[in-house]
């Protein structure tokens, strides 16, 4: 009897934190690759140098070993955009047809389902969301979203009835219930919450994401917003600066510092003997904010991968294939620019004893006087010795990333 009770007992905070730490360590290298892919697509994979010292490198005539001129020829972004355009251009959409064309009831059911779907596409702006999912699909290698019903969303319907200090309902002069403006009632709406692959964790023993017994979502939420959602759990909602590393911003080329935000972890368990209808937990570092059965037993997280390798449960992006070619393109482009800066200008060669001076200035004519041996001219270098190699790498990155 004791063993049966232990199997059906819900997870405590310490159990959930252990699951989180194990899941985070399992795919830490994959998460680093996903973040690096976004930087590569954005052209921000080289560390930013904001000092005047590094900005003067482009104008310097001498580059030592400590100074590196790095250019970014962002072909990865161009290729991923072509992929995205091809995928979205061929998107057929969704339609419904009657199972039995001769049955009037089936025809009406198909028409009803089609009208409901068209309304959802317009109401939730699914076409724009599909664009975002496609970008994650190609750049990160995974596209994931959490779909749930939020009763606080949608149009305003009414207000709850106001109550007095004694807890009794209040009425106006006409005898109608007096509304409480602080407690609005909305129609409710579905919410499609985008999840980046590096913020979605799985069971370390799972062979695939779709078979993982649980999935974990981590995200940063404003403390004030979280306190409104869980007014009875304010003691468990404390903004912590040492957990801001979770927030990754590719437009800034790294991690974004946050203020007054809390690291929230959401645990979603699929149907199992311990949770027959599924279960979810919403936690912070200080405690469990809320837990309950999954509404309707429908697992809310939808996940799909771009490319999958054997023995790996995570999806991989085509950027992994393009990475070495892009690095070589950048290296050769940087060497071309380096040669143009250090050796680009023509040089005048004169022998010992030869003297040169400015000649007569005439309109449109520049003249130089010299005595002794005629000066020679050493042509500058434009780095063309690297051009053929860089061109071949550009052609190869297109062939290597091509996917039928």
C-alpha positions as CSV (number, residue, x, y, z in Angstrom):
1,X,0.0,0.0,0.0
2,X,2.9,2.3,0.9
3,X,4.5,1.7,-2.6
4,X,1.3,2.5,-4.4
5,X,1.0,5.8,-2.5
6,X,4.6,6.8,-3.3
7,X,3.9,6.2,-7.0
8,X,0.8,8.5,-7.1
9,X,2.4,11.2,-5.0
10,X,2.9,14.5,-6.8
11,X,6.4,15.9,-7.4
12,X,7.8,18.3,-4.8
13,X,9.9,21.3,-5.6
14,X,13.1,19.5,-5.0
15,X,12.1,16.7,-7.4
16,X,11.2,19.2,-10.1
17,X,14.5,21.1,-9.6
18,X,16.4,17.8,-10.0
19,X,14.6,17.1,-13.2
20,X,15.4,20.5,-14.5
21,X,19.1,20.3,-13.7
22,X,19.4,16.9,-15.4
23,X,17.5,18.0,-18.5
24,X,19.5,21.2,-18.8
25,X,22.9,19.4,-18.6
26,X,21.8,16.8,-21.2
27,X,21.4,19.2,-24.1
28,X,23.7,22.1,-23.0
29,X,25.9,21.6,-26.1
30,X,22.9,21.6,-28.4
31,X,21.6,24.8,-26.8
32,X,24.9,26.5,-27.4
33,X,24.8,25.5,-31.0
34,X,21.2,26.8,-31.4
35,X,22.2,30.2,-29.9
36,X,25.3,30.3,-32.1
37,X,23.1,29.6,-35.2
38,X,21.0,32.6,-34.5
39,X,24.1,34.8,-34.1
40,X,25.5,33.4,-37.4
41,X,22.2,34.1,-39.2
42,X,22.2,37.6,-37.8
43,X,25.8,38.2,-38.7
44,X,26.7,38.9,-35.1
45,X,28.9,35.8,-34.5
46,X,32.0,37.9,-34.1
47,X,32.3,39.6,-30.8
48,X,31.5,43.3,-31.0
49,X,34.3,45.7,-30.5
50,X,33.0,49.1,-29.5
51,X,36.2,50.9,-28.6
52,X,37.9,53.5,-30.8
53,X,40.9,51.3,-30.9
54,X,39.2,48.6,-32.8
55,X,37.2,51.0,-35.0
56,X,40.5,52.4,-36.2
57,X,41.7,49.0,-37.5
58,X,40.1,49.6,-40.9
59,X,42.1,52.7,-41.4
60,X,45.4,51.4,-40.0
61,X,48.3,50.7,-42.3
62,X,49.9,48.3,-39.9
63,X,48.2,45.3,-38.3
64,X,50.0,43.4,-35.6
65,X,49.2,40.0,-34.2
66,X,46.9,41.5,-31.6
67,X,44.8,43.3,-34.2
68,X,42.4,41.2,-36.3
69,X,40.3,42.6,-39.1
70,X,37.2,40.4,-39.3
71,X,34.5,40.8,-42.0
72,X,31.2,39.0,-42.2
73,X,29.9,37.9,-45.6
74,X,26.5,36.7,-44.4
75,X,25.6,34.0,-46.9
76,X,23.9,31.9,-44.2
77,X,21.2,34.5,-43.7
78,X,20.6,34.7,-47.5
79,X,20.3,31.0,-47.8
80,X,17.9,30.6,-44.9
81,X,15.7,33.3,-46.2
82,X,15.6,31.6,-49.6
83,X,14.6,28.3,-47.8
84,X,11.9,30.2,-45.8
85,X,10.5,31.8,-48.9
86,X,10.3,28.5,-50.7
87,X,8.6,26.8,-47.8
88,X,6.0,29.6,-47.3
89,X,5.4,30.0,-51.0
90,X,4.4,26.4,-51.3
91,X,2.2,26.4,-48.2
92,X,-1.1,24.9,-49.3
93,X,-3.2,25.8,-46.3
94,X,-5.9,23.7,-44.7
95,X,-9.3,22.7,-46.1
96,X,-12.1,20.3,-45.1
97,X,-14.1,18.0,-47.3
98,X,-17.1,15.7,-46.5
99,X,-16.2,12.1,-45.8
100,X,-19.2,11.0,-47.8
101,X,-19.9,13.4,-50.6
102,X,-23.4,12.1,-51.0
103,X,-24.4,12.7,-47.3
104,X,-25.9,16.1,-46.7
105,X,-25.0,16.0,-43.0
106,X,-21.3,15.3,-43.8
107,X,-21.3,18.2,-46.3
108,X,-22.7,20.6,-43.6
109,X,-20.1,19.4,-41.1
110,X,-17.3,20.0,-43.5
111,X,-18.6,23.5,-44.3
112,X,-18.9,24.2,-40.5
113,X,-15.3,23.0,-39.8
114,X,-14.0,25.1,-42.7
115,X,-15.7,28.3,-41.5
116,X,-14.4,27.7,-38.0
117,X,-10.8,27.2,-39.3
118,X,-11.0,30.3,-41.4
119,X,-12.2,32.3,-38.4
120,X,-9.3,31.0,-36.3
121,X,-6.7,31.9,-39.1
122,X,-8.0,35.5,-39.1
123,X,-8.6,35.9,-35.4
124,X,-5.2,34.5,-34.2
125,X,-3.2,35.8,-37.2
126,X,-1.9,32.3,-37.9
127,X,-0.2,33.3,-41.2
128,X,2.2,35.6,-39.4
129,X,2.8,33.0,-36.7
130,X,3.7,30.5,-39.4
131,X,6.4,32.9,-40.6
132,X,7.9,32.9,-37.1
133,X,7.7,29.2,-36.8
134,X,9.4,28.8,-40.1
135,X,12.3,31.0,-39.0
136,X,12.8,28.9,-35.9
137,X,12.4,25.7,-37.9
138,X,15.3,26.7,-40.2
139,X,17.5,28.7,-37.9
140,X,17.3,26.9,-34.6
141,X,16.4,23.5,-36.1
142,X,13.2,23.1,-34.0
143,X,9.8,24.8,-34.0
144,X,7.7,24.6,-30.8
145,X,4.7,26.4,-29.4
146,X,2.5,26.1,-26.4
147,X,-1.2,26.4,-27.1
148,X,-3.6,27.1,-24.3
149,X,-6.9,28.8,-23.4
150,X,-6.5,32.1,-21.5
151,X,-9.8,33.4,-20.0
152,X,-8.3,36.8,-19.5
153,X,-7.8,37.4,-23.2
154,X,-10.3,38.4,-25.9
155,X,-12.9,41.1,-25.9
156,X,-14.4,42.6,-22.7
157,X,-17.7,41.1,-21.9
158,X,-18.7,42.5,-18.5
159,X,-17.4,43.1,-15.0
160,X,-17.9,41.1,-11.8
161,X,-20.4,42.4,-9.4
162,X,-18.9,44.7,-6.8
163,X,-19.2,43.7,-3.1
164,X,-19.1,45.8,0.0
165,X,-16.8,45.6,3.0
166,X,-19.2,43.1,4.6
167,X,-18.9,40.8,1.5
168,X,-22.5,41.5,0.4
169,X,-23.1,42.3,-3.4
170,X,-23.7,46.0,-4.2
171,X,-26.5,47.4,-6.4
172,X,-27.0,50.8,-8.0
173,X,-30.1,53.2,-7.7
174,X,-31.9,51.2,-10.4
175,X,-31.5,48.0,-8.5
176,X,-29.0,46.6,-11.1
177,X,-25.8,44.9,-10.0
178,X,-23.0,47.4,-9.5
179,X,-19.9,46.5,-11.6
180,X,-16.4,46.2,-10.2
181,X,-14.1,47.9,-12.7
182,X,-11.1,46.2,-11.3
183,X,-12.5,42.7,-12.2
184,X,-13.2,42.6,-15.9
185,X,-14.6,39.5,-17.6
186,X,-13.3,38.7,-21.1
187,X,-14.4,36.3,-23.7
188,X,-11.2,34.3,-23.5
189,X,-9.0,33.3,-26.4
190,X,-6.4,30.7,-27.5
191,X,-2.8,31.8,-26.9
192,X,0.1,30.5,-29.1
193,X,3.2,31.0,-27.1
194,X,6.4,30.6,-29.2
195,X,9.1,28.5,-27.5
196,X,12.7,28.7,-28.7
197,X,14.5,25.3,-28.8
198,X,17.1,26.3,-26.2
199,X,14.3,27.0,-23.7
200,X,12.6,23.7,-24.1
201,X,14.0,20.8,-22.0
202,X,13.3,17.1,-22.1
203,X,13.8,13.9,-20.2
204,X,17.5,12.8,-20.6
205,X,16.4,9.2,-21.3
206,X,13.9,10.1,-24.0
207,X,14.7,8.9,-27.5
208,X,12.6,11.6,-29.0
209,X,11.0,14.8,-27.9
210,X,7.5,13.6,-28.8
211,X,8.0,10.5,-26.5
212,X,9.5,12.3,-23.6
213,X,7.4,11.8,-20.5
214,X,7.7,15.4,-19.6
215,X,8.8,18.7,-21.2
216,X,10.1,21.8,-19.3
217,X,9.7,25.4,-20.5
218,X,11.9,28.1,-19.0
219,X,11.3,31.8,-19.4
220,X,11.8,35.2,-17.8
221,X,8.6,36.9,-16.6
222,X,8.2,40.3,-15.0
223,X,7.8,40.0,-11.3
224,X,4.8,42.5,-11.2
225,X,3.0,40.5,-13.9
226,X,3.6,37.3,-12.1
227,X,2.3,38.7,-8.8
228,X,-1.0,39.7,-10.5
229,X,-1.3,36.2,-11.9
230,X,-0.6,34.6,-8.5
231,X,-1.6,37.1,-5.8
232,X,-1.4,34.5,-3.0
233,X,2.2,33.5,-3.9
234,X,4.1,36.8,-3.6
235,X,6.6,35.3,-1.2
236,X,7.7,32.9,-3.9
237,X,8.1,35.6,-6.5
238,X,11.5,37.2,-6.1
239,X,13.5,38.9,-9.0
240,X,16.9,37.4,-9.1
241,X,19.8,38.9,-11.1
242,X,21.9,35.7,-11.2
243,X,19.4,34.0,-13.4
244,X,19.3,36.5,-16.2
245,X,21.6,34.4,-18.3
246,X,18.6,32.5,-19.7
247,X,17.5,35.5,-21.7
248,X,19.2,35.3,-25.1
249,X,18.9,38.2,-27.6
250,X,20.5,37.5,-31.0
251,X,20.0,41.2,-32.1
252,X,22.4,42.2,-29.3
253,X,24.9,39.4,-30.1
254,X,24.5,37.7,-26.7
255,X,22.6,37.7,-23.5
256,X,20.4,40.5,-22.4
257,X,20.5,41.8,-18.9
258,X,17.2,41.9,-17.2
259,X,15.7,43.7,-14.2
260,X,12.7,42.9,-12.1
261,X,12.2,39.6,-13.9
262,X,11.8,36.1,-12.5
263,X,13.0,32.8,-13.9
264,X,9.8,30.7,-14.3
265,X,9.9,27.0,-15.0
266,X,6.8,25.1,-16.4
267,X,6.8,21.4,-16.2
268,X,4.3,19.4,-18.3
269,X,3.8,15.7,-17.7
270,X,2.2,13.5,-20.3
271,X,-0.4,10.9,-19.3
272,X,1.2,8.2,-17.1
273,X,0.2,6.0,-14.2
274,X,1.3,8.8,-11.8
275,X,-0.8,11.4,-13.7
276,X,-3.6,9.6,-15.6
277,X,-4.8,12.8,-17.3
278,X,-1.4,14.6,-17.4
279,X,-0.2,17.3,-15.0
280,X,1.6,20.6,-15.0
281,X,3.6,22.7,-12.5
282,X,4.5,26.4,-12.6
283,X,7.5,27.1,-10.3
284,X,10.1,29.6,-9.3
285,X,13.3,29.1,-7.3
286,X,11.3,29.8,-4.2
287,X,8.4,27.4,-4.6
288,X,5.5,26.0,-6.7
289,X,3.2,28.7,-7.8
290,X,0.5,26.5,-9.2
291,X,-0.1,22.9,-10.3
292,X,-3.1,21.1,-11.7
293,X,-4.2,18.5,-14.2
294,X,-3.7,19.3,-17.9
295,X,-7.1,20.7,-19.1
296,X,-8.9,18.1,-21.2
297,X,-5.8,15.8,-21.0
298,X,-4.5,17.5,-24.2
299,X,-0.7,18.0,-24.1
300,X,-0.3,21.7,-24.9
301,X,3.2,21.7,-26.5
302,X,3.6,21.1,-30.2
303,X,7.1,20.4,-31.5
304,X,8.7,19.6,-34.8
305,X,12.3,19.3,-36.0
306,X,14.1,20.3,-39.2
307,X,16.7,17.6,-39.3
308,X,17.3,14.8,-36.9
309,X,20.4,12.6,-36.4
310,X,20.5,9.1,-35.1
311,X,20.8,8.7,-31.3
312,X,19.8,12.3,-30.8
313,X,16.3,13.5,-29.7
314,X,16.9,17.1,-30.7
315,X,16.5,18.8,-34.1
316,X,19.4,20.3,-35.9
317,X,19.5,23.2,-38.3
318,X,21.1,23.3,-41.8
319,X,23.2,26.1,-40.4
320,X,25.4,23.3,-38.8
321,X,26.3,22.2,-42.4
322,X,26.9,25.8,-43.6
323,X,29.0,26.9,-40.6
324,X,32.5,25.7,-41.8
325,X,32.0,27.2,-45.3
326,X,30.8,30.5,-43.8
327,X,33.9,30.6,-41.6
328,X,36.2,30.1,-44.6
329,X,34.3,32.8,-46.6
330,X,34.7,35.2,-43.7
331,X,38.4,34.4,-43.3
332,X,39.3,34.8,-46.9
333,X,37.2,38.1,-47.2
334,X,39.1,39.4,-44.1
335,X,42.4,38.6,-45.7
336,X,41.5,40.4,-48.9
337,X,40.5,43.5,-46.9
338,X,43.7,43.2,-44.7
339,X,45.9,43.1,-47.9
340,X,44.0,46.1,-49.3
341,X,44.6,48.1,-46.1
342,X,48.3,47.2,-45.5
343,X,49.5,46.7,-49.1
344,X,46.8,48.2,-51.3
345,X,48.3,51.6,-52.2
346,X,50.9,51.9,-55.0
347,X,54.4,52.7,-53.8
348,X,57.1,54.9,-55.4
349,X,60.6,53.3,-55.5
350,X,63.6,55.6,-55.7
351,X,67.3,54.7,-55.5
352,X,69.8,56.4,-53.2
353,X,70.8,59.8,-54.6
354,X,67.6,60.3,-56.6
355,X,65.8,63.4,-55.6
356,X,62.1,64.2,-56.2
357,X,60.2,67.4,-55.8
358,X,56.9,68.9,-56.7
359,X,56.7,70.1,-60.2
360,X,54.8,73.0,-61.9
361,X,51.1,72.9,-61.0
362,X,49.0,73.3,-64.1
363,X,45.2,72.9,-64.5
364,X,44.3,69.2,-64.4
365,X,48.0,68.2,-64.4
366,X,50.2,67.0,-61.5
367,X,53.9,66.9,-62.2
368,X,56.9,65.7,-60.2
369,X,60.5,66.7,-60.8
370,X,63.2,64.1,-60.2
371,X,67.0,64.0,-60.7
372,X,69.0,60.8,-60.9
373,X,67.5,57.4,-61.7
374,X,63.9,57.3,-62.9
375,X,61.6,56.2,-59.9
376,X,59.9,52.9,-60.2
377,X,56.3,52.1,-59.1
378,X,55.4,49.0,-57.0
379,X,51.8,48.2,-57.6
380,X,49.6,47.7,-54.5
381,X,47.9,44.3,-53.7
382,X,44.2,43.9,-53.8
383,X,44.1,40.5,-52.2
384,X,43.0,38.8,-55.5
385,X,45.0,35.7,-54.6
386,X,42.2,34.8,-52.1
387,X,39.4,35.6,-54.5
388,X,39.2,32.3,-56.3
389,X,39.2,30.4,-53.1
390,X,36.5,32.6,-51.6
391,X,34.4,32.2,-54.7
392,X,34.7,28.4,-54.6
393,X,33.6,28.4,-50.9
394,X,30.5,30.5,-51.8
395,X,29.6,28.0,-54.5
396,X,30.2,25.0,-52.2
397,X,28.1,26.4,-49.4
398,X,25.2,26.6,-51.8
399,X,25.6,23.0,-52.9
400,X,26.2,21.7,-49.3
401,X,23.1,23.4,-47.9
402,X,20.8,22.3,-50.8
403,X,18.1,20.0,-49.6
404,X,15.6,18.4,-52.0
